[in-house]
Amino acid sequence: MLARLVTGYQVRDDRQTPHAVLHTGPHRVLRRYGPPASAADRPPVLLVPPLAVSARCYDLGPEQSVVAELAAMGRLPYVVDFGDVSRADAHLGFADYFDDIVPEAIARTLADSGADRLDLVGWSLGGTISLLTAAAHPDLPIRSITAVGTPLDYDAIPPYPAVKRALPPGGTAVVTETLRALGGIPAPLVRLGYRATAWERELRKPAYIVAHADDADALARMQVIDRFQSTMPGYPGRAAVQMWQNFVYRNELAGGVVDFGDRRVDLTALVQPVQLFGSHRDAIASWRAAHHGVEVLTGAAQVHFETVEASHLGLIVGAAATAETWPRVAEFLAALDAADGDSDNR
């Protein structure tokens, strides 16, 4: 079995949850997973993916699907897909996402569902974009934001302080100009970097295959993750520079105010209820980096922080996500539903 898998044998075909494509445009494909009337009495959920990650992160395959989890909760999920990026997209920065792409997806989601507001859910940088969108546009009908494994203090992620200390004089400018010259961070480097954060999984894979040679379900789940890793797009140029300058070097998210030069966003002005998730096992967004949101989002109506011990991806798909993450999201949204009902009855 090991030899067959190494040569490309697929245990099962790639399968997606049935969905409808509602809109197609550059970096803004919108999909609905389920009929509009399936949850008409509750706000729909719009899932925002990270940059440099395929939107398939929310629908990796059977039993590894966020949209299926949300549907099982009685929610109507939508996903905005940013698609692939190339050097031609080097101009894309964070404002393109929180000022244009996500607000448009919100408007189209509400028009399709017939609802008057929705809940935003984002994993990793998808959570960052969701929070920036809500803070930058207080008029948008966003009921709540859930951010899973979203770093809000980059100094609390071990590699970054060491990288900054190791930079020679003028080193930050060198990094900036290199990112600009590359037009961003190419997909092969993103994929290599993601695999490096899960190096133990890569080392154990041959032994795992041998141990589960007769377990088609286990091997299929493994291949789903492999396919996901191999399809990661790159970071657009301007966004990559902003990540380096605003998030890593100046660590502006930790202070609550992000100054992109032509656009300034104050996260402390965000007023919606927020739910945050972190893990001590997360190699990409440390628990401290995610938990810092409790201190930063001072204007939010409420901030709930949840700890689920899983890998970065494991926070949204897999056994821990099914047993802990999504039931807690369900409780959070149900409490908001109840509060809405109480308000309507007054």
N, C-alpha and C positions, 0 to 999 in steps of 0.2 A: 504493500500500500504506500509506503514512504516513497518508493521510486515512481509510482504512478502519479502521486500528488506533486512531486518535484517537477515532473514533465508536463504539468498543466491539467491533469485530470480533475474534473469538477464533480464532486459528490452529488450536488443538486444544482439545478438551474437557478439563476438569479431571479428571485420573485419579489415583486413589489405589491404593496397593498393597493387594491383598486382605488382609483381616484379620477377626478375630472380636472383637466387643465383649463383654468378660467381665463388666463391671460398669458401671452408670450411677448416678451420684449427684452431688450439688452439688459442682462443682469437683474431681471425682475419677472421670472416665470412664477405664476401663482397657481397652486394646486389645492383642491378641496378633497378631503378624504371622507366621503359620506354624502348623503343627500341633504340639502339645506334644511329640510324640515325635521331632521333627526334630533336636533337639540334646540328647537326654536325658542324654548322658554329660558334658555341660558345663553350668556354671551359666548360667541365662538372663541377659539384659541388660535392665535396666529403664532406659528413657530418661526423664529428668526435664526438662521444658521450662523456659525462663525465665518470669518474670512478664511480663505485657504483650506476650507473643508467642504466637501460635497454635501448638498442638502439631503443626500441619502442618509446622513447620520441619523435622521429622524425616521427612517424606514429602511433599515439594513436588510431585513428579511423576516420571515415568519419567526415569531417568538423573540425577535430583536427589533421591535418597532415601537417607537414613541407614539406615532399616530394611532396605532392599534391600542396602546395603553390608554390614550386619551378617549378614544371612542368607547372603550370598555367602561370608562368613568362616566359616560353619558355626555361627553363633550363633542363638539364639532370642530375638528382640527383643520387648519389651513397651513400651508408651508410656502414661504417665499424663497425662491431658489436664485442665488446670485450667479450661478453658472461658472464656467471657466473664465480665466483671465489670461491675457497675453501682453506683450509689450505695447500693443495698441491701447491697452487699458491703463497705462502708466499714470494717466491724469486722475484716476479715481482715488478720492480720499474719503475719510470717514463721513464728512458732511454729505457726500453723494448718497450715502446709505441712510443717515438719520434725518436728512432734510428732504430727500426725494424718494428713494426706492422704497423704504419702509413705510413712510406716510402714504404713498400711493397704494401699497399692498393693504394697508389698513382700510383705506377708502373702498377698495374693490372687495375686500372681505365683508365689510358691513353692507355694501350694496347687494352682494350675492346672498348673504345670510338673512338680511332683513332686520338685523339687530341694530341697536343704537350705540353699542360699545362692545369692546372685546378685551380679552386678556392676552398679554404678550408673554411668551416663554422663549428663552434663549439659553443655549449651552455655550460655555466658554466665551469667546468674543461676541457670539450672538447675544449673550446677556449684556455685554458692554454696549453694543449697538442699540439694544432695546432700552436700556437705561438712558443713553444719550438722546434717543428719540423722544422719550417721555419728558425729559428735562428740557429739551430744546423746543418742544411744542406742547405747552401746557393746555392748549385748546383741543388737542386730539382726544377723541373719546376712548381713552385707554383706562380700563377699570383697575388693572393691576399688572405688575411685572414680576415674573419668576426668572431668576438668573441662576443657572446651575453650573458650578465650577467656573465662576467668573472672577478673575483676579482684579482687585481694586486697590492693591498696594504691590507694585512690582518690586519694591525693595524687600518684600517678604518672600520673594521667589529666589532661592539660593544662587543661581548662576548670575543674576543681573548685578547685584552689588559688587561681586568679584570682578565682573567684566568692566564695570565703570572704574573701579580702583586700578585695574591693570592698564587702562588706556593711557598712552603717552600724551603729552601736551598736543592739542590739536587732533587727538584721536577721534573725538566725536564727529568732527567735520569729515574725517576720512570715511567713517562708517556711513554718514549721510550721503556723501558723494558716490560711494560704492553702490549703495542701494539705488540711487538715481541712475547711475550708469547701467545697472542691471535691469532697470525698469521695474524693480520690485524684487521679490524673492521667488525664483523659478520653482515650478512644481517639483522637479526632482529633489531639490534641496529641502523643500517642505516635507516631502515623503520620507527622506532620509532622516531628518530631524525628528519626526514623529516616531519613527521606528526606534531611534536611539533612546527616546524616553521610555520605551517598553523593551529594552534590550534583554531583560530576563525572559520575557515571553519568546523572543526570537531564538534565544539559546535553548530554551526548553522545547521548542516546537518539534524537533525530530523525535524526542522521547515521548512527547504527547501523542504524536501520530502513531507510534508503535504501540503505546499503551491503549489507544482507542481505535485500533485497526478495525475492530468489529462493531464500532459504535458510529453509525452513519450520521446520527443527529449531532454528536459532538464534533465530528469532522466537518460537517456542514456549517456549524456555528463558527468554527475556526476559519473556514474559507470566506465566510461573510465578512469577517474583520479584515482578512487579507485583501479582499476586493476593495473594501472601503479605503484602506491605506494606499492602495495602488492608484486610486482615482482622485487623490487630493489635488486641487488646483493650487496655483501660486498666490502670492500676495500682490495686489496692484502696487505700482511704484509709489504713488503719493501716500497711500495708506501705510505702506511699509516704513516710509520715512517718518510719518507721524507716530507710528508705534514706537519707533526708536527714540525720537525726540521727546514726544509728549508723555508716553507711557513709561518707557524704560529709563531714559536719561534724566528727565525732569520729574518723573513720577507724579504727574499732575493729578491723576485719578485719586491718589491717596489724599490729596488736599481738597478734592471735591470740585475744583474748577479747572476745566481743560481749555487752553487757549490755542486754537489751531491757526492763529494769525488773522484770518479773515472770518473766523467764526469762534465764538466763545460760549461754552456750555457750562452751566452751574448745576452740578448734580444735587447740591444741597437744596435746590429749589423744587426738586421732584416731590410731588405731594401724594401720589398713589400708594396704596399698600404694596409692600415688596416682600417677596420670599426669596431667600438666598440659600444655596447649598454648597457645602465644602467637604473635603475629605483629607485626612492625614496621610492617605496613600496616594494622593494625586501628585504626580511628578511634573505636571505642567502648571497648575494653579494651586499653590499650597493652601492649606487650611487657613493660615493667617492672612494670606492675600485675599481669600474669599470672605473671611469673617470681617475684614476691615470695613466692608460695606455697612455694617451695623453702626460704626462710628461716623461714616461719611454721609449717609443718607438721612440727615437730621430733619429734613422737612417732610419726610414720608409719613403718611398717616399711621403706619405701623411697619416694622421690619422684623420678619421672622427668620431666624437662622437655623438651618437644619444640618446636622452632621450625618453623612452616610459614608461608611468606610468602603471605598471602592476606588478603582483607577479613574483617570479622567473620563474616559469613554464609559467606564462601568457605572458612572453616576447617572447616565441616561439610558443605557441599555444593559441587559443582563440580569442576573439573579438579584443583585442588591438593588438595582433600579426598580425592578418589579415588586420586590418585597418592601422597599422603604421609600424610594424617591417618589414614585407616582402615587402611592397611597397618601403621602403627606401633601403632595400637590392637590390631590382630590379633597383632602380635609380643608386646605387653605381656600380653595375656590368655593367649596360648599359653605364655608363660613361667610364668604362674601355674598353668596346667593341668599343666605338667611338674613344677612344684614339688609340686602336690597329688599327682601320681602317685608321686613319690619318697617323699612322706610316707606314702602308703598302703602302700608296699612295705617300709617299715621294720619 
